[in-house]
Each structure stands twice: as structure tokens, then as C-alpha cells.
């Protein structure tokens, strides 16, 4: 037989022209003069129709064609270096974000069409997150507060809030003055309120940079509340650290944020016309989600987070399929549901917000333009900076709230802020 002469290792239709991934990728590196870095073990992996997947005119298409059957993807690094990574459902490429925004923009051309889309997104996001059912059975809240600690120009006070099924959420309130928790609410208070969901910065809500932000905003006249991520800080004591990287965390962090919002708006000192949500990284993702879920927020400020091509890499940001709402959406379109209320987006050149000035901001301004309010959405972009909540990001936040809520710029001085240790910021039953 002719096939006997071809040998057992020959590539033919019968064996789908199969080659080892190692060998074919070595050929690709030589052909395109590139280097590959892997974040997984590829020993023994094979690719059917390997050589037919090569596109001599495009290294990116070649790598994509070869890696897709294995649920891997190529990610360009720099120079001639590419990284082979496992498929990530929550992360795409900048070009994908641009295409998605172009598609989404084609769905609405005026205010009426946009508001129909907005209402659909709000309903589906809440449904896919699973929060509607929890809010309907919301138990009576039990609030416990520590004694007030007085600092230079502000006070801090810990709290523990019982939420659902015996769970609690703990955090710290930063305020220009001590709040009156005994007085029954009558009319509107005078202090603006900023809810501050946390991201995955080192130390969580105990992080020194985050404390500087909360305390400085309090010195300038706002009440700020930070609280533990699900499975972090005192929540970890209840549910364990592993609970954080779960779909449950996505739901419960949003639920906790809304319960804290209820708690704070019940206080007679809070001004209901000035209510904001502001967070960075995963806290920015939460900020956008909370603004979609609850119309009581009047200002929104996501920092180093909002992107059309990254939904949030932790299950606490993307564990539930909210991005499938409305046939497919993204954080940028969800943020647009906030129009025409004031919003500032802080971005940088070193993460997934690098395209904000060219992609996400024009998208947002178009939708705000339906309300003749394009000036109500703004962007501070820091092209030489990376993913953090450093001084320039905090300065942008301060400027936004000075302009939006009328805070006192003369009280802006981070140097006088007291950085408290974790034990001080934790809620203790006997304080």
C-alpha cells in the first residue's frame, strides 16, 4: 500500500494533519522572528490541521488560529515577545473593545432609543446578578457603632451591619463631624455622602492610600464609608478567604453596598441630593454596578477600572453573567446608564483603561449628548502612570467632588491624615 511507505508519523487527511504544539510553535517563532512566553504547561499538546492554521501575512492571526482550539490566546507584550495565556472570559483586546462600542452605539441614535436600552440593561443586570430576590426579603437591619475617634479636621467611627442570613459587613465611617445616629430623620441633611467600595489594593480598606482619600474627603466636608470586600478583612473571619473568588462575592458585595447606602441615607445628617459612589480597580467595577442597580446615586467616579474590553478579572467583579445583559454589554455601556448625572472616569496608560480617551470617553459623551449634557462626563487620563490609587488619581477625585459637591478645597491636606492600623479599623464587640 502507498500509505505504508509514508510512515506512521506522516501528516495526512486521515490523521487531520496533526502536529505537536511544541513543534509547530517553534516553526512559527522562526517564520515570524518572535519569542513566546507561556503561563501554562503545554507538554504533549497537539493541534489538528496545524500548518493550515498558519497565515503567512499575520503573526497574530496565526497564533490565534493555533491556540483557540486549546482555549489559549496570544497576548502581545513588547518588541517581538508574545505571551500565551489561558482564555479569559472577562478580558479581551483593545481592538475588541472598540468593535463592541461601535456595535453598541449602532443600537441607539437618540434619547428615546437609548433609554429603552438603558431600562433593559438595568433590569437584566439586576436579574442576572440575582439581587432582586435578596432585596425583596431584606431583613431588618441591626447597626452597631464604635465610639468616635477624633482626628485633625475629621472623625472616624467603625460599624457592623447585619445583612442577610446572619452575615455582617464591617467598615469605617469618615466624617467632618460625629453623626447623630439617635435622631429621627426629618428633612434633608447637610453632608454629602460618598460610598467607597474597595478594590484589590494591598490591605483592602486598611490600605494607607485609601485611608488618605477617605479622610481627606471627610476633612473637605463629605461623609465617606469604606467596607470590607466579601472574604476580606472581617468578612474573611465569617466566610473564609476562599469565598472571595466566587460568584457569591459578586452578588454579596453589591448587596452589602446597597444595605450600607440604606443605612447612611436613614441618617438625618446626610444630604440626599449629594450621594456618590467612588472606587478604584475592582472598587471601580463595583461603583459602576451599584450605580446601575440604584438610582439614588447622584455622582459616579470609577478609577482605573472602567473599560470596554475588561470586565474585571476577579469573580467578585464578573462571577455572575451580567455582561450578557441586553444581548451583550460592557462596563462602559453600564456606566452610560448614569447619564445625564455627573461622572468622572480616571484612567492611566498602564492598564485596561489606556484606551479611555479614544474609545470609552467618546462613547460616553455621545450618550450624554442625547441629554445635551456632554460636559457632565469627564476623564482625567494619566498616560505615564499604572494601576494604583496614587496621589494624582486621588487629586483628580478631590477636584471632581470639590466641583460637584462643593467641598472645601482649603481643607485639602493629606499630610495631617491619621493612618490607623487594621486593629483600630476593625469593629470589636467591646470598644
C-alpha positions in Angstrom: 0.0 0.0 0.0 1.2 3.5 -0.7 0.4 4.7 2.8 2.7 2.1 4.3 5.6 3.8 2.6 4.7 7.2 4.0 5.3 6.1 7.6 3.3 6.3 10.8 4.3 9.9 11.5 3.2 11.4 8.2 0.7 14.2 8.2 -2.4 13.2 6.2 -6.1 13.8 6.0 -6.6 10.6 7.9 -4.8 12.0 11.0 -6.0 15.6 10.5 -2.5 16.8 9.6 -1.8 16.8 13.4 1.4 18.2 14.8 2.7 18.7 18.4 2.1 22.2 19.7 5.8 22.5 20.6 7.0 21.8 17.1 4.5 24.0 15.2 5.1 26.9 17.6 8.9 26.5 17.1 8.3 26.9 13.4 6.1 29.9 13.9 8.8 31.6 16.0 11.3 31.0 13.3 9.0 32.1 10.5 7.9 35.4 12.2 11.1 36.0 14.3 9.2 36.2 17.5 9.6 34.8 21.1 6.8 33.1 23.1 6.3 33.0 26.8 3.8 30.6 28.4 1.8 30.7 31.6 0.9 27.0 31.4 2.5 23.6 30.8 2.0 22.6 27.1 3.7 19.2 27.2 2.1 16.6 25.0 -0.5 19.0 23.5 -1.3 18.6 19.8 -3.0 20.7 17.1 -5.1 19.3 14.2 -4.6 20.9 10.8 -1.7 22.8 12.4 0.1 24.1 9.3 -3.2 25.0 7.6 -3.9 27.4 10.5 -0.8 29.5 9.7 -1.4 32.9 8.0 1.9 34.0 6.4 0.8 37.6 6.4 -0.1 37.8 10.1 1.5 36.5 13.3 -1.5 37.5 15.4 -3.9 35.6 13.2 -1.6 32.6 13.1 -1.2 32.4 16.9 -5.0 32.9 17.4 -5.8 30.1 14.9 -3.3 27.7 16.5 -4.2 28.5 20.2 -8.0 28.9 20.1 -8.8 25.1 19.9 -6.9 24.7 23.2 -8.7 27.6 24.9 -5.4 29.6 24.8 -4.9 33.1 23.4 -1.9 35.2 22.3 -1.2 38.5 24.1 1.3 40.9 22.6 3.9 42.1 25.2 6.5 44.2 23.6 9.1 44.1 20.9 8.9 40.6 19.4 7.6 38.9 22.6 4.2 37.3 22.8 2.6 35.6 25.8 0.5 32.5 25.6 -2.3 32.7 28.2 -5.3 30.7 29.0 -8.6 32.0 27.6 -10.1 34.7 29.9 -13.8 35.3 29.6 -13.5 38.7 31.3 -10.6 40.1 29.3 -10.3 40.9 25.6 -8.1 43.1 23.4 -8.4 46.8 22.9 -9.5 46.3 19.3 -12.3 44.1 20.6 -13.5 46.8 22.9 -13.5 49.3 20.0 -15.6 46.9 17.9 -18.0 46.3 20.8 -18.5 50.0 21.4 -19.1 50.6 17.7 -21.7 47.8 17.7 -23.4 49.1 20.9 -23.5 52.7 19.5 -25.4 51.4 16.4 -28.2 50.3 18.7 -29.4 53.8 19.6 -29.4 57.1 17.8 -31.4 59.3 20.1 -32.5 59.7 23.7 -35.7 57.5 23.4 -33.8 54.6 21.8 -31.1 54.9 24.4 -33.5 55.0 27.4 -35.2 51.8 26.1 -31.8 50.1 26.0 -30.9 51.6 29.4 -34.0 50.2 31.1 -33.4 46.8 29.6 -29.8 46.8 30.9 -30.9 47.8 34.4 -33.5 45.1 34.6 -31.3 42.3 33.2 -28.2 43.2 35.2 -30.2 43.0 38.4 -31.8 39.7 37.3 -28.5 38.1 36.2 -26.8 39.2 39.3 -29.6 37.7 41.4 -30.0 40.7 43.6 -33.7 41.2 43.1 -34.7 38.2 45.2 -32.4 39.3 48.0 -33.7 42.8 48.2 -37.3 41.6 48.4 -36.5 39.6 51.6 -34.3 42.2 53.1 -34.3 41.7 56.9 -34.5 44.4 59.5 -31.0 45.9 59.8 -29.0 45.9 63.0 -26.5 48.7 63.2 -23.7 48.8 65.7 -21.2 51.6 66.0 -17.9 52.1 67.8 -17.0 55.2 69.8 -16.0 58.1 67.6 -12.2 58.7 67.1 -11.3 62.4 66.7 -8.6 63.5 64.3 -7.4 66.8 62.8 -10.4 68.1 60.9 -12.5 64.9 60.8 -13.7 61.9 62.8 -13.7 58.1 62.2 -16.1 55.5 63.5 -16.4 51.8 62.9 -19.6 50.0 62.3 -21.0 46.5 61.9 -24.2 46.0 59.9 -26.2 42.7 60.0 -27.3 42.0 56.4 -28.6 38.6 55.4 -28.8 35.1 56.9 -26.8 36.3 59.9 -23.9 37.7 57.8 -22.5 41.1 58.6 -20.5 43.7 56.8 -18.0 45.9 58.7 -16.4 49.2 57.8 -15.4 52.7 58.9 -17.3 56.0 58.5 -15.1 59.1 57.9 -17.0 62.3 58.6 -16.4 66.1 59.1 -18.1 65.7 62.5 -19.7 63.0 64.5 -23.0 61.8 63.1 -26.2 61.7 65.1 -27.5 58.1 65.0 -30.2 58.6 67.6 -32.1 61.5 66.0 -35.1 60.5 63.9 -34.8 61.7 60.3 -36.6 64.9 59.5 -36.0 66.7 56.2 -32.7 66.7 54.3 -29.3 66.8 55.9 -26.4 69.0 55.0 -23.5 66.5 54.5 -22.8 64.8 51.1 -22.2 61.1 51.2 -19.6 59.1 49.2 -19.8 55.3 49.3 -16.3 53.8 48.7 -16.3 50.1 47.6 -12.8 48.7 47.8 -10.6 47.1 45.1 -7.9 44.6 45.5 -5.2 47.0 46.7 -2.9 45.6 49.3 -4.6 45.6 52.7 -8.1 46.2 51.3 -9.9 49.1 53.1 -7.0 49.3 55.6 -4.6 50.5 52.7 -2.9 53.7 53.6 -3.6 55.4 50.2 -7.2 54.6 50.6 -7.4 55.9 54.1 -5.8 59.2 52.9 -8.6 59.5 50.4 -11.5 58.8 52.8 -10.1 61.1 55.5 -9.2 64.0 53.1 -12.7 63.9 51.6 -14.1 64.0 55.1 -11.9 66.9 56.0 -13.3 68.8 53.0 -16.9 68.1 54.1 -18.1 64.7 52.9 -19.1 61.6 54.7 -17.2 58.6 53.3 -17.8 54.9 54.1 -15.3 52.1 53.4 -16.2 48.5 54.0 -14.7 45.0 53.6 -14.8 43.0 50.4 -16.6 39.7 50.8 -14.0 37.3 52.2 -11.6 40.0 53.1 -11.0 41.7 56.5 -13.7 40.8 59.0 -15.7 39.2 56.3 -12.9 36.6 55.9 -13.5 35.8 59.6 -17.1 34.8 58.8 -16.9 33.1 55.4 -13.2 32.4 54.8 -10.7 33.8 52.3 -11.7 31.3 49.5 -15.2 32.8 49.4 -13.9 36.0 47.8 -13.1 34.4 44.4 -16.7 33.2 43.9 -19.8 34.3 42.1 -21.3 34.7 45.6 -18.9 37.5 46.2 -20.1 39.4 43.1 -23.6 39.3 44.5 -22.9 39.9 48.2 -20.6 42.8 47.7 -23.3 44.6 45.7 -25.9 43.7 48.3 -23.7 45.0 51.1 -23.1 48.2 49.3 -26.8 48.8 48.9 -27.5 47.9 52.5 -24.9 50.5 53.6 -26.5 53.0 51.3 -29.8 52.4 53.1 -28.1 52.8 56.5 -26.5 56.1 55.6 -29.5 57.6 53.9 -31.5 56.9 57.0 -29.2 59.3 59.0 -30.6 62.8 59.4 -27.2 64.4 58.6 -27.0 63.1 55.0 -28.0 65.2 52.0 -29.9 63.0 49.6 -29.2 65.3 46.7 -25.4 64.7 47.0 -24.8 60.9 47.1 -21.9 59.4 45.2 -20.1 56.1 44.7 -16.3 56.2 44.1 -13.9 53.2 44.0 -10.7 52.1 42.2 -9.8 49.0 40.4 -12.3 46.3 41.5 -13.9 49.0 43.6 -14.5 51.0 40.4 -16.2 48.0 38.9 -18.4 47.8 41.9 -19.1 51.5 41.7 -20.4 51.2 38.2 -22.5 48.2 39.1 -24.0 49.9 42.2 -24.9 52.9 40.0 -26.7 50.6 37.6 -28.7 49.0 40.4 -29.7 52.1 42.4 -30.9 55.4 41.1 -30.3 57.2 44.4 -26.7 57.9 43.5 -26.2 61.4 42.1 -22.5 61.3 41.1 -20.2 58.5 39.9 -16.4 58.2 39.9 -14.8 54.9 38.8 -11.0 55.0 39.0 -8.6 52.8 36.9 -11.4 50.3 36.2 -14.0 51.1 33.6 -13.2 49.5 30.2 -15.0 48.2 27.1 -12.5 45.3 26.9 -12.1 44.1 30.5 -15.0 43.2 32.8 -12.9 42.6 35.9 -10.6 39.6 36.4 -11.9 38.5 39.9 -15.1 36.6 40.2 -16.2 39.2 42.7 -16.4 41.5 39.7 -17.5 39.1 37.0 -18.7 35.9 38.7 -22.3 36.4 37.6 -23.1 36.8 33.9 -24.2 40.5 34.0 -22.1 41.3 30.8 -24.5 39.1 28.8 -27.4 41.5 29.6 -29.1 43.1 26.6 -27.5 40.6 24.2 -24.0 41.7 25.3 -22.7 44.8 27.1 -19.6 46.1 28.9 -18.7 48.2 31.8 -18.6 51.3 29.7 -22.2 50.9 28.5 -23.3 50.1 32.0 -21.6 53.4 33.2 -23.5 55.2 30.5 -26.8 54.3 32.2 -25.8 57.0 34.7 -26.4 59.8 32.1 -27.0 62.7 32.5 -25.8 62.8 36.1 -22.1 63.9 36.8 -19.5 61.3 36.2 -15.7 61.4 36.1 -13.6 58.5 34.9 -9.9 58.3 36.0 -7.7 56.3 33.7 -4.0 55.6 33.0 -1.7 54.3 30.3 -0.6 51.1 32.1 -3.7 49.0 32.3 -7.1 48.3 30.6 -8.1 51.9 30.9 -5.4 53.0 28.5 -8.0 53.5 25.7 -10.4 55.6 27.7 -9.7 59.0 26.0 -10.0 57.5 22.5 -12.7 54.8 22.9 -14.7 54.8 26.1 -14.9 58.6 26.7 -16.3 59.5 23.2 -18.8 56.7 23.6 -20.0 58.1 26.9 -20.1 61.7 25.6 -22.3 60.6 22.7 -24.9 59.2 25.1 -24.6 62.2 27.5 -25.1 64.3 24.4 -28.6 62.8 24.0 -29.4 64.9 27.1 -27.3 67.9 26.0 -25.1 67.1 28.9 -21.8 66.0 27.3 -20.0 68.3 29.7 -21.3 66.3 32.7 -18.9 63.3 31.9 -15.2 63.9 32.1 -12.0 62.0 32.1 -8.6 62.5 33.8 -6.1 60.4 31.9 -2.6 59.8 33.3 -0.7 58.2 30.3 2.6 57.6 32.1 1.1 56.0 35.2 0.0 52.5 36.1 -2.6 50.7 38.1 -2.9 52.2 41.5 -4.7 54.8 43.6 -1.7 57.1 43.9 -1.5 60.9 44.5 -2.5 62.0 41.0 -5.6 59.7 41.0 -6.6 61.0 44.4 -6.1 64.6 43.3 -8.5 64.0 40.4 -11.1 62.6 42.7 -10.8 65.6 45.1 -11.2 68.0 42.2 -14.3 66.2 41.0 -16.0 66.3 44.4 -15.0 69.9 45.1 -16.6 70.9 41.8 -19.6 68.5 42.0 -20.5 68.6 45.7 -19.0 72.0 46.7 -16.4 70.6 49.1 -13.9 72.9 50.8 -10.6 72.9 48.9 -8.9 74.8 51.7 -9.2 71.6 53.8 -7.3 69.5 51.2 -4.2 68.4 53.1 -3.3 64.7 53.1 -0.3 65.3 55.4 -2.5 65.7 58.5 -4.4 62.5 58.0 -4.0 59.8 60.7 -3.2 56.4 59.2 -4.9 53.9 61.5 -3.8 50.2 61.8 -6.1 47.3 61.0 -7.0 46.5 64.6 -8.1 50.1 65.1 -10.3 50.0 62.0 -11.9 46.6 62.8 -15.2 46.6 64.6 -14.9 45.0 68.1 -17.8 44.0 70.2 -16.4 45.7 73.2 -15.0 49.1 72.2 
